[in-house]
Amino acid sequence: MNPQEAFCPNIDCPARGQIGKAYITIHSQKEQSFMCSVCQQTFTTTKGTLFYRLHEDARTVLVVIALLAYGCPLQAIVQTFGLGTSAPCGIGGNPPGNRGKPCN
Ligand SMILES: [Zn+2]
């Protein structure tokens, strides 16, 4: 967690997008969050990334994406990683007429 590599993601902040200007400080190590000294807003290290508000382990998500990219069947991934099947999937296994329904 290095504030020198982070930037403020607040669209209304004049310091938005500026890296290494010392505007960003660590707000919470435990929650992995930074604070912008210009707009006083806090944000997590994952804001604006694939991992923002993710409840699964980031490494697991990366592995699942790689497996999907290489054509691994969705059901095999669900079984291997013990992922729930009640959520709508829309990626991979469901045919176009079945999008938004649980994977089967
Ligand atoms: Zn800011």
Backbone and ligand atoms as CSV (ligand in chain L), in Angstrom:
chain,resi,resn,atom,element,x,y,z
A,1,MET,N,N,0.855,-1.178,0.000
A,1,MET,CA,C,0.000,0.000,0.000
A,1,MET,C,C,0.897,1.236,0.000
A,2,ASN,N,N,1.091,1.803,-1.175
A,2,ASN,CA,C,1.985,2.936,-1.314
A,2,ASN,C,C,1.216,4.160,-1.814
A,3,PRO,N,N,1.066,5.200,-0.974
A,3,PRO,CA,C,0.308,6.381,-1.409
A,3,PRO,C,C,0.971,7.139,-2.556
A,4,GLN,N,N,2.268,6.925,-2.766
A,4,GLN,CA,C,2.959,7.598,-3.875
A,4,GLN,C,C,2.518,7.042,-5.232
A,5,GLU,N,N,1.926,5.848,-5.214
A,5,GLU,CA,C,1.471,5.230,-6.466
A,5,GLU,C,C,-0.037,5.378,-6.659
A,6,ALA,N,N,-0.718,6.021,-5.694
A,6,ALA,CA,C,-2.170,6.180,-5.770
A,6,ALA,C,C,-2.511,7.598,-6.237
A,7,PHE,N,N,-3.751,7.750,-6.683
A,7,PHE,CA,C,-4.232,9.083,-7.058
A,7,PHE,C,C,-5.699,9.203,-6.661
A,8,CYS,N,N,-6.160,10.437,-6.512
A,8,CYS,CA,C,-7.542,10.668,-6.109
A,8,CYS,C,C,-8.475,10.329,-7.277
A,9,PRO,N,N,-9.485,9.455,-7.032
A,9,PRO,CA,C,-10.413,9.100,-8.099
A,9,PRO,C,C,-11.652,10.012,-8.160
A,10,ASN,N,N,-11.735,10.988,-7.245
A,10,ASN,CA,C,-12.905,11.875,-7.176
A,10,ASN,C,C,-12.940,12.775,-8.411
A,11,ILE,N,N,-13.994,12.658,-9.195
A,11,ILE,CA,C,-14.096,13.398,-10.460
A,11,ILE,C,C,-14.156,14.908,-10.244
A,12,ASP,N,N,-14.588,15.361,-9.075
A,12,ASP,CA,C,-14.688,16.796,-8.791
A,12,ASP,C,C,-13.452,17.374,-8.109
A,13,CYS,N,N,-12.456,16.550,-7.857
A,13,CYS,CA,C,-11.254,17.006,-7.140
A,13,CYS,C,C,-10.218,17.559,-8.122
A,14,PRO,N,N,-9.638,18.736,-7.834
A,14,PRO,CA,C,-8.602,19.283,-8.712
A,14,PRO,C,C,-7.330,18.424,-8.755
A,15,ALA,N,N,-7.143,17.576,-7.753
A,15,ALA,CA,C,-5.957,16.712,-7.712
A,15,ALA,C,C,-6.211,15.346,-8.354
A,16,ARG,N,N,-7.367,15.176,-8.959
A,16,ARG,CA,C,-7.731,13.879,-9.542
A,16,ARG,C,C,-6.694,13.407,-10.565
A,17,GLY,N,N,-6.290,12.154,-10.407
A,17,GLY,CA,C,-5.407,11.531,-11.378
A,17,GLY,C,C,-3.935,11.881,-11.245
A,18,GLN,N,N,-3.567,12.724,-10.312
A,18,GLN,CA,C,-2.163,13.130,-10.169
A,18,GLN,C,C,-1.431,12.165,-9.238
A,19,ILE,N,N,-0.453,11.498,-9.763
A,19,ILE,CA,C,0.310,10.505,-8.999
A,19,ILE,C,C,1.605,11.128,-8.476
A,20,GLY,N,N,1.964,10.779,-7.226
A,20,GLY,CA,C,3.234,11.202,-6.653
A,20,GLY,C,C,3.307,12.656,-6.238
A,21,LYS,N,N,2.186,13.312,-5.999
A,21,LYS,CA,C,2.185,14.730,-5.614
A,21,LYS,C,C,2.004,14.924,-4.104
A,22,ALA,N,N,2.013,13.849,-3.344
A,22,ALA,CA,C,1.877,13.887,-1.878
A,22,ALA,C,C,0.507,14.374,-1.420
A,23,TYR,N,N,-0.516,14.298,-2.272
A,23,TYR,CA,C,-1.877,14.622,-1.859
A,23,TYR,C,C,-2.530,13.443,-1.155
A,24,ILE,N,N,-2.011,12.275,-1.409
A,24,ILE,CA,C,-2.638,11.050,-0.915
A,24,ILE,C,C,-1.892,10.523,0.309
A,25,THR,N,N,-2.657,10.227,1.366
A,25,THR,CA,C,-2.089,9.620,2.564
A,25,THR,C,C,-2.855,8.337,2.877
A,26,ILE,N,N,-2.249,7.511,3.692
A,26,ILE,CA,C,-2.935,6.276,4.107
A,26,ILE,C,C,-3.985,6.632,5.147
A,27,HIS,N,N,-5.219,6.239,4.900
A,27,HIS,CA,C,-6.319,6.486,5.832
A,27,HIS,C,C,-6.475,5.315,6.782
A,28,SER,N,N,-6.411,4.093,6.258
A,28,SER,CA,C,-6.543,2.902,7.092
A,28,SER,C,C,-5.796,1.739,6.450
A,29,GLN,N,N,-4.810,1.237,7.170
A,29,GLN,CA,C,-4.090,0.056,6.684
A,29,GLN,C,C,-5.021,-1.148,6.678
A,30,LYS,N,N,-5.800,-1.288,7.752
A,30,LYS,CA,C,-6.682,-2.448,7.897
A,30,LYS,C,C,-7.701,-2.520,6.765
A,31,GLU,N,N,-8.316,-1.381,6.446
A,31,GLU,CA,C,-9.333,-1.351,5.393
A,31,GLU,C,C,-8.762,-1.030,4.023
A,32,GLN,N,N,-7.438,-0.911,3.959
A,32,GLN,CA,C,-6.757,-0.636,2.692
A,32,GLN,C,C,-7.343,0.606,2.006
A,33,SER,N,N,-7.355,1.718,2.740
A,33,SER,CA,C,-7.930,2.931,2.149
A,33,SER,C,C,-6.975,4.116,2.250
A,34,PHE,N,N,-7.116,5.014,1.291
A,34,PHE,CA,C,-6.330,6.234,1.224
A,34,PHE,C,C,-7.239,7.419,1.466
A,35,MET,N,N,-6.614,8.589,1.719
A,35,MET,CA,C,-7.367,9.842,1.834
A,35,MET,C,C,-6.683,10.905,0.989
A,36,CYS,N,N,-7.486,11.693,0.293
A,36,CYS,CA,C,-6.974,12.804,-0.505
A,36,CYS,C,C,-6.978,14.058,0.370
A,37,SER,N,N,-5.844,14.729,0.491
A,37,SER,CA,C,-5.769,15.923,1.338
A,37,SER,C,C,-6.388,17.143,0.665
A,38,VAL,N,N,-6.675,17.074,-0.618
A,38,VAL,CA,C,-7.292,18.198,-1.322
A,38,VAL,C,C,-8.809,18.189,-1.125
A,39,CYS,N,N,-9.462,17.057,-1.390
A,39,CYS,CA,C,-10.931,16.990,-1.275
A,39,CYS,C,C,-11.393,16.289,0.000
A,40,GLN,N,N,-10.455,15.773,0.786
A,40,GLN,CA,C,-10.752,15.108,2.062
A,40,GLN,C,C,-11.571,13.831,1.911
A,41,GLN,N,N,-11.636,13.262,0.726
A,41,GLN,CA,C,-12.398,12.029,0.535
A,41,GLN,C,C,-11.478,10.825,0.706
A,42,THR,N,N,-12.090,9.740,1.188
A,42,THR,CA,C,-11.353,8.496,1.315
A,42,THR,C,C,-11.779,7.550,0.195
A,43,PHE,N,N,-10.891,6.664,-0.160
A,43,PHE,CA,C,-11.201,5.668,-1.177
A,43,PHE,C,C,-10.327,4.454,-0.937
A,44,THR,N,N,-10.818,3.303,-1.375
A,44,THR,CA,C,-10.068,2.067,-1.173
A,44,THR,C,C,-9.040,1.873,-2.288
A,45,THR,N,N,-8.101,0.999,-2.024
A,45,THR,CA,C,-7.051,0.739,-3.012
A,45,THR,C,C,-7.611,0.087,-4.273
A,46,THR,N,N,-8.796,-0.515,-4.164
A,46,THR,CA,C,-9.364,-1.209,-5.318
A,46,THR,C,C,-10.401,-0.380,-6.075
A,47,LYS,N,N,-10.670,0.839,-5.637
A,47,LYS,CA,C,-11.666,1.689,-6.313
A,47,LYS,C,C,-11.293,1.833,-7.793
A,48,GLY,N,N,-12.275,1.605,-8.653
A,48,GLY,CA,C,-12.048,1.728,-10.092
A,48,GLY,C,C,-11.401,0.517,-10.726
A,49,THR,N,N,-11.254,-0.555,-9.965
A,49,THR,CA,C,-10.661,-1.772,-10.516
A,49,THR,C,C,-11.679,-2.913,-10.504
A,50,LEU,N,N,-11.295,-3.990,-11.110
A,50,LEU,CA,C,-12.107,-5.206,-11.119
A,50,LEU,C,C,-12.394,-5.717,-9.716
A,51,PHE,N,N,-11.535,-5.391,-8.767
A,51,PHE,CA,C,-11.621,-5.953,-7.425
A,51,PHE,C,C,-12.420,-5.103,-6.447
A,52,TYR,N,N,-12.974,-3.986,-6.922
A,52,TYR,CA,C,-13.729,-3.088,-6.049
A,52,TYR,C,C,-14.993,-3.783,-5.535
A,53,ARG,N,N,-15.182,-3.763,-4.233
A,53,ARG,CA,C,-16.332,-4.370,-3.544
A,53,ARG,C,C,-16.461,-5.872,-3.783
A,54,LEU,N,N,-15.364,-6.483,-4.067
A,54,LEU,CA,C,-15.342,-7.910,-4.325
A,54,LEU,C,C,-15.372,-8.680,-3.009
A,55,HIS,N,N,-16.177,-9.707,-2.951
A,55,HIS,CA,C,-16.252,-10.504,-1.732
A,55,HIS,C,C,-15.476,-11.810,-1.852
A,56,GLU,N,N,-15.080,-12.149,-3.057
A,56,GLU,CA,C,-14.261,-13.342,-3.261
A,56,GLU,C,C,-12.786,-12.946,-3.188
A,57,ASP,N,N,-11.937,-13.927,-2.969
A,57,ASP,CA,C,-10.502,-13.702,-2.965
A,57,ASP,C,C,-10.063,-13.243,-4.367
A,58,ALA,N,N,-9.268,-12.194,-4.420
A,58,ALA,CA,C,-8.836,-11.632,-5.706
A,58,ALA,C,C,-8.087,-12.666,-6.555
A,59,ARG,N,N,-7.284,-13.494,-5.905
A,59,ARG,CA,C,-6.523,-14.500,-6.637
A,59,ARG,C,C,-7.479,-15.513,-7.299
A,60,THR,N,N,-8.539,-15.897,-6.586
A,60,THR,CA,C,-9.519,-16.830,-7.138
A,60,THR,C,C,-10.182,-16.225,-8.366
A,61,VAL,N,N,-10.524,-14.944,-8.294
A,61,VAL,CA,C,-11.175,-14.277,-9.427
A,61,VAL,C,C,-10.254,-14.265,-10.646
A,62,LEU,N,N,-8.986,-13.990,-10.427
A,62,LEU,CA,C,-8.035,-13.978,-11.542
A,62,LEU,C,C,-7.917,-15.369,-12.182
A,63,VAL,N,N,-7.901,-16.396,-11.356
A,63,VAL,CA,C,-7.820,-17.762,-11.873
A,63,VAL,C,C,-9.076,-18.090,-12.673
A,64,VAL,N,N,-10.250,-17.711,-12.147
A,64,VAL,CA,C,-11.514,-17.984,-12.845
A,64,VAL,C,C,-11.545,-17.263,-14.198
A,65,ILE,N,N,-11.112,-16.025,-14.230
A,65,ILE,CA,C,-11.086,-15.276,-15.495
A,65,ILE,C,C,-10.154,-15.959,-16.499
A,66,ALA,N,N,-9.002,-16.399,-16.032
A,66,ALA,CA,C,-8.058,-17.079,-16.922
A,66,ALA,C,C,-8.660,-18.374,-17.455
A,67,LEU,N,N,-9.319,-19.139,-16.574
A,67,LEU,CA,C,-9.932,-20.397,-17.008
A,67,LEU,C,C,-11.031,-20.142,-18.027
A,68,LEU,N,N,-11.857,-19.123,-17.803
A,68,LEU,CA,C,-12.910,-18.781,-18.767
A,68,LEU,C,C,-12.302,-18.353,-20.102
A,69,ALA,N,N,-11.232,-17.578,-20.035
A,69,ALA,CA,C,-10.582,-17.099,-21.266
A,69,ALA,C,C,-10.030,-18.254,-22.092
A,70,TYR,N,N,-9.591,-19.321,-21.412
A,70,TYR,CA,C,-9.051,-20.480,-22.125
A,70,TYR,C,C,-10.123,-21.526,-22.435
A,71,GLY,N,N,-11.395,-21.187,-22.191
A,71,GLY,CA,C,-12.483,-22.052,-22.613
A,71,GLY,C,C,-12.907,-23.112,-21.626
A,72,CYS,N,N,-12.474,-23.010,-20.384
A,72,CYS,CA,C,-12.895,-23.994,-19.378
A,72,CYS,C,C,-14.408,-23.876,-19.179
A,73,PRO,N,N,-15.127,-24.994,-19.143
A,73,PRO,CA,C,-16.577,-24.935,-18.929
A,73,PRO,C,C,-16.921,-24.271,-17.598
A,74,LEU,N,N,-17.920,-23.404,-17.628
A,74,LEU,CA,C,-18.336,-22.665,-16.441
A,74,LEU,C,C,-18.700,-23.596,-15.295
A,75,GLN,N,N,-19.420,-24.678,-15.606
A,75,GLN,CA,C,-19.839,-25.608,-14.557
A,75,GLN,C,C,-18.637,-26.253,-13.867
A,76,ALA,N,N,-17.570,-26.518,-14.611
A,76,ALA,CA,C,-16.360,-27.085,-14.010
A,76,ALA,C,C,-15.746,-26.083,-13.038
A,77,ILE,N,N,-15.766,-24.818,-13.393
A,77,ILE,CA,C,-15.225,-23.779,-12.512
A,77,ILE,C,C,-16.077,-23.658,-11.260
A,78,VAL,N,N,-17.394,-23.671,-11.438
A,78,VAL,CA,C,-18.314,-23.555,-10.301
A,78,VAL,C,C,-18.080,-24.706,-9.328
A,79,GLN,N,N,-17.954,-25.919,-9.855
A,79,GLN,CA,C,-17.744,-27.094,-8.998
A,79,GLN,C,C,-16.382,-27.063,-8.328
A,80,THR,N,N,-15.351,-26.678,-9.073
A,80,THR,CA,C,-13.986,-26.679,-8.543
A,80,THR,C,C,-13.813,-25.678,-7.412
A,81,PHE,N,N,-14.368,-24.480,-7.588
A,81,PHE,CA,C,-14.152,-23.432,-6.602
A,81,PHE,C,C,-15.295,-23.313,-5.600
A,82,GLY,N,N,-16.316,-24.155,-5.734
A,82,GLY,CA,C,-17.429,-24.117,-4.793
A,82,GLY,C,C,-18.206,-22.818,-4.864
A,83,LEU,N,N,-18.283,-22.254,-6.045
A,83,LEU,CA,C,-19.002,-20.995,-6.220
A,83,LEU,C,C,-20.492,-21.276,-6.311
A,84,GLY,N,N,-21.300,-20.342,-5.834
A,84,GLY,CA,C,-22.748,-20.491,-5.848
A,84,GLY,C,C,-23.287,-20.482,-7.261
A,85,THR,N,N,-24.401,-21.179,-7.464
A,85,THR,CA,C,-25.019,-21.219,-8.784
A,85,THR,C,C,-26.337,-20.473,-8.809
A,86,SER,N,N,-26.716,-19.828,-7.701
A,86,SER,CA,C,-28.001,-19.145,-7.668
A,86,SER,C,C,-27.946,-17.770,-8.328
A,87,ALA,N,N,-26.757,-17.206,-8.488
A,87,ALA,CA,C,-26.648,-15.883,-9.102
A,87,ALA,C,C,-26.773,-16.001,-10.611
A,88,PRO,N,N,-27.406,-14.989,-11.240
A,88,PRO,CA,C,-27.455,-15.002,-12.695
A,88,PRO,C,C,-26.044,-14.958,-13.255
A,89,CYS,N,N,-25.789,-15.669,-14.341
A,89,CYS,CA,C,-24.418,-15.651,-14.847
A,89,CYS,C,C,-24.274,-14.839,-16.120
A,90,GLY,N,N,-24.937,-15.162,-17.170
A,90,GLY,CA,C,-24.815,-14.380,-18.393
A,90,GLY,C,C,-23.484,-14.541,-19.098
A,91,ILE,N,N,-22.456,-15.052,-18.422
A,91,ILE,CA,C,-21.163,-15.273,-19.044
A,91,ILE,C,C,-21.024,-16.767,-19.295
A,92,GLY,N,N,-20.583,-17.133,-20.433
A,92,GLY,CA,C,-20.288,-18.541,-20.697
A,92,GLY,C,C,-21.502,-19.403,-20.902
A,93,GLY,N,N,-21.793,-20.277,-19.945
A,93,GLY,CA,C,-22.726,-21.371,-20.085
A,93,GLY,C,C,-24.134,-21.094,-20.572
A,94,ASN,N,N,-24.742,-19.978,-20.235
A,94,ASN,CA,C,-26.130,-19.758,-20.600
A,94,ASN,C,C,-26.277,-19.344,-22.056
A,95,PRO,N,N,-27.185,-20.002,-22.783
A,95,PRO,CA,C,-27.455,-19.573,-24.149
A,95,PRO,C,C,-28.189,-18.233,-24.142
A,96,PRO,N,N,-28.203,-17.506,-25.273
A,96,PRO,CA,C,-28.796,-16.173,-25.306
A,96,PRO,C,C,-30.214,-16.093,-24.753
A,97,GLY,N,N,-31.075,-17.095,-25.005
A,97,GLY,CA,C,-32.449,-17.072,-24.526
A,97,GLY,C,C,-32.571,-17.313,-23.041
A,98,ASN,N,N,-31.492,-17.711,-22.403
A,98,ASN,CA,C,-31.510,-18.062,-20.976
A,98,ASN,C,C,-30.698,-17.069,-20.143
A,99,ARG,N,N,-30.263,-15.950,-20.735
A,99,ARG,CA,C,-29.435,-14.977,-20.013
A,99,ARG,C,C,-30.185,-14.398,-18.828
A,100,GLY,N,N,-29.481,-14.183,-17.749
A,100,GLY,CA,C,-30.078,-13.592,-16.553
A,100,GLY,C,C,-30.689,-14.627,-15.632
A,101,LYS,N,N,-30.782,-15.873,-16.078
A,101,LYS,CA,C,-31.313,-16.941,-15.245
A,101,LYS,C,C,-30.146,-17.694,-14.621
A,102,PRO,N,N,-30.412,-18.436,-13.557
A,102,PRO,CA,C,-29.316,-19.186,-12.933
A,102,PRO,C,C,-28.633,-20.125,-13.921
A,103,CYS,N,N,-27.321,-20.298,-13.739
A,103,CYS,CA,C,-26.574,-21.224,-14.590
A,103,CYS,C,C,-27.041,-22.650,-14.295
A,104,ASN,N,N,-26.995,-23.504,-15.271
A,104,ASN,CA,C,-27.355,-24.895,-15.041
A,104,ASN,C,C,-26.352,-25.817,-15.655
L,1,ZN,ZN,ZN,-9.250,14.464,-4.064
